[in-house]
Amino acid sequence: MLVSPLRRGALLCAALCLLTMPALAQMPPGAACYCLKQAVDSSNADMTAKNAALADARAALDQLDQQLAGLRAHVDVNNPQAVAQFKQLLEQRDAAAKRAGGEALTEAQAASNRYNDAVAAYNAQCAGQPLPPPPSAPFSCPMR
């Protein structure tokens, strides 16, 4: 059975969250929730950036689609240079479609899964509790 890269990433993130739970339990009171909140904030920022990159890729694709639609009716098929320029624009459109439907989409989905996993971990341990102020003693959050 093949596991998609997106599912593999979600499983890895869940495993890392489970591995860090014992380390979080040994931290000063409130520090575990503080670290989990940091993980939520960090993964939210990453998700926002990846979704913005996906939106940019889709906007670039839409612009190329519009250019092609406008140009298609006016291309002189008897002019090799005009046909070559149209083909070049088609190749750019195909590359933009590959980015928007491939790497950018996969990264946005993976970032959303990491955010959802971080929120689930925070809710599982800290739901209903007020977030304490940052611990006064220096400490570092376990790797996420």
N, C-alpha and C positions, 0 to 999 in steps of 0.2 A: 504494500500500500504506500503510495507516494503522499508526502505531506507537503502542502504548498509552503512557499517561503513565508507568507503572511502568517499562516497557522503556526509554523515553526517558531517565528518570532514571538508570537503571543504565548506559546508554551514556554519558551525560554524566559520571557519576562515574568510569567507566573511562577516558574521555578525559582528565579532569583528573589522574588518577593518572599516566597516561603523560606528560602535559605537565610534571608536577613531577619526574619521574625525572632529567632532566638537572640540575635545581637540586639535587636530593638528592646527585647524584654529585659536586658541587663542594663539598660540606660537609666539615667535619673528619671524620676516621675515626670511625665509630661514631655520628656525629650523624644520618646518614640512617636507621639502624635505630631510633634513639631517636625521631625524628620519625614514622616509620611506626608505632611502638608507640603513640605519642600518638594517632595517627589511629585505631588499633584501639580504644584505650580510649575515645576520644571517641565513636566510632560505636557502640560497645557500650552506652555510657550512653544515647545517643539511642534505640537500638533497645529497650533496657529500658523507657524512658519511654513510647515509642510502643506497645509491647506491653501495658504496664500500662493505658494509656488505652483500648486495644482491649478488654482484659479488663473494665474498668469499664463500657464501653458495652454489652458483652454481658451483664454482670450486671444492668444497668438494664433491658435488654430482657427478660431472664429474669424479673425481678421483675414487670414489667408483664404478661407472659404469665401468670404465676401469679395476679395480681390479676384479670385478665380471666376466667381459667378458673373462679375461685371466684365471681365476680360473675355470670357468664353464666347459671348455673342459677337465680339468685335475682332477676333483673331482672323487674320487673313491666312487661310490654309495654303495659299499659293506662295507665301513669303516664308522661306525656310528660317529666317532669323526670328520672325514673330512666333513661329511654331516652336523653335528652340527656347525662346523666352517663356512661353507658356509651359513647356515641359519642365523647365527649371523651377517655375513656380509650383508646379504639381509635386516635384520632388521635395521642395521646402514644406509643402502642405503635408506630404506623407511623413516626413521627419517630425513635424510638429504633432501630428496625430499619434505617432509612436511615443513621443514624450508624454503627451497628455493622457494617453490610455495605458501607458506602461510604467516607466520609472516613477513619474510624479504621482500617479494614482496609487501605486504600490507603497510608496513612502508615506503618503497621506493616510492610507488605511492602516499601515503599521503604527504610525504615530497615534492615531485614534485608538487603536487597541492598547498601546502602552498607557495612554491617558486613562482609558476605562479601567485597566488593571490597577493603576495607581489609586484611582478613586475608590475602587472596590476594596483595596487593602486599607485605605484610610477609613472607610466606612465600617469595615469589619472590626477595626480596633478602636476607633475614636468616635464613632457615631454617638450623638447625644451629649458629648462632653464639650465644654468650652475649650477652645484652643488656648493652652497656657502661653505665657510670654516665653520668648526664647530662653533657654537655660542660661543661667549666669556663669556657670563653670564652663570652661572651654571643653568642647567635645566635637567629635566628627560623626556625621551620620554614616551608617554603613553603606557600602556601594549598592546602587540600585540597578 
